[in-house]
Amino acid sequence: MTLPHTRSTLSRALLATALLSALAGPAAAQQTRLNPQEKRITDEAIHADLQGYEATQGRIQALNDGGRPVRDYHLSKAQCWLDVSFHEYTRNDRSAFPQEALTESEKLIVAMETGVSPIPTDTPLVNNAKYLRDDLWQRLKAIHGTPGFSCAQQAVACGEVELVHAGNEFNQQQWRHSKPYIQIAEDLVNDAEAMARQCAVAPAAAAPTPGPLIANVLFEFDRDGRKDIRTYSLESIDRALATLAGEQRELAGVTLVGHADRMQGKGFDYNQGLSQRRAQTVRELLIGRGIAADRIRYEYRGDTQQVQQCDGVKPRAALLECLLPNRRVEVRFELAR
């Protein structure tokens, strides 16, 4: 069967021609070594590397055929490591990332093949990838400890891998190239939280209070008005409201937390006031979308909680764009039991 995964980077041809012979005997535990970048100039070298990817995909397929579910955390993570490795290989990534991501996939495959228990759930920052978006890492970490994790395993695993992928792109080509993968990770985090909330793993009477729906509204630098909001970030508000309706959830209340980036303004307390005004703007926006004013509370943190550091990013325009996730109002839709 074909395994669904976050991004269809492995072609159908690779899946169809998986080298199942590589599954036999001691070869199954051997590490696949890609050709160094300088040798990937001949058809023979590229063909050898593709055979390595095919063999690894075949081993994942064999684990699924042997009964390990597609949604399994470790199987999903092995698939997603393989996907990002192949994705960067085809983009001619000259760093160690394709090899190191492929190795992480194989480590998990070997652990599953040999019956290791428990298999670690850590996510290494391969190729010294930049640690980005602590807020997303923490949201994924929180899902690990919930009963709904059993339904959200695939999205959690792939979200973690995509954050590493984004950090690798940040190191190589800075924020502009990491943004698409951050967006993929954000979507996976949102999906994982939705799956965990809807997971029927216990009797309703014993079910915990569902976690909040979280959206982030982003502002332009040193701005706090309605017209200063990045339009696409408003979609996260609309998606959350649509989820509330689609899941038939009762809204217990909304908490807004205003933030500013680390760039200092006109005095020490300037960012504190800026974050407060942003929270007030989003409050008015939610009231305009039909949420009762008495259900909305807000607080503000200034520049004390940066989710993205952007150290060393230049020039200034690139730095301001990189710091965008810090210029946010976090919107937490609290759900009734």
C-alpha positions, 0 to 999 in steps of 0.5 A: 500500500502507498503510505500517506505523508505530509508532502509527496516528495517520493515519486510513485515510481520510487514507491512502486520500484522499492528494492525489497531485496534490501530487506533481507538479512544483515543488510537491513541494519546497514546505514545507507550512504549517499554519494558526496555532493561532488560525486552527484554528477553522473547518472550512476551516482544519482541512480545509486542514491535513488536506490538507497531511497527506494530501499529505505522506503521499502523497509517502511512499507514492510513495517506497515505490511507487518502490522505497524499502523500508518498513524504510528508515531515512529513509523510516521517520523521515519517517513517524514525524515525520509521525505525531507531528506529526499526533498532536499536531495532533489533540491541539490542541498550541498549540506549534510542535511540529506544524509543526516535526515536519512540516517534519522529515518534509518535509526527509527526503522532499525529500532522498529525492525528489531523490536526496541521498546521504548523507542526514543521520541527525541527530535535531534536538530540534525546538521546543527539546524536552528531551533525555531518557534519554541511555541510550536515545539511546546505545543507539540510536546504538550500533545505527547502527554494527552490521551488524544496523542494516539489519534495525533501521532502522525501530525505530531511526528511530522510537525517535529521533523518540519521544524528541524527542516525549517531550522536547516533552511534558516541556517543555509538561506535565512528566514525567507527560505525557512518560511514555507516549512514553518507554515507546514509545521504550523498547519501540522500543529493545528491539525494535531491539536484538532485530532487530539481533541476529537480523539475518542480514547476514553468514556465521555465522563472521564474525558479531560477538558479539551485544550484551547484552539490557538491562533496567532494574529501578526502585525507589521513592525511598530504597528498596532492597528487593524490595517497593520495586521498581516491579512493571511494571519487572520485566516487562523482566526477564521479557521479556529471559528470554523473548527468551533462550529464544525466540532460543535464546541461551546466557547468558554472564553477567549484569552488574548496575549499581546507581544512585541518583537525585541527591537526597542522603540521609544523608551523602555516600556514602549514594547509593553504598550505596543503589545497592549494596543495590539491585544486591544485591536484583536479584541475589537476584531473578535467582537466584530466577528460576533464574540461577546465582549464579556467573554474576552480577556486580554493581557500583554507581555511586551518583548519578554516572550520571543518565539524566534530570535533571528540572531545574525540576520541581516540586513535590517529588512530581513531581520524585521521579517524574520522577527514577524512571529514575535509581533503577535497576539496569541488568541486562545479559544478556551473550550467548555467541557 
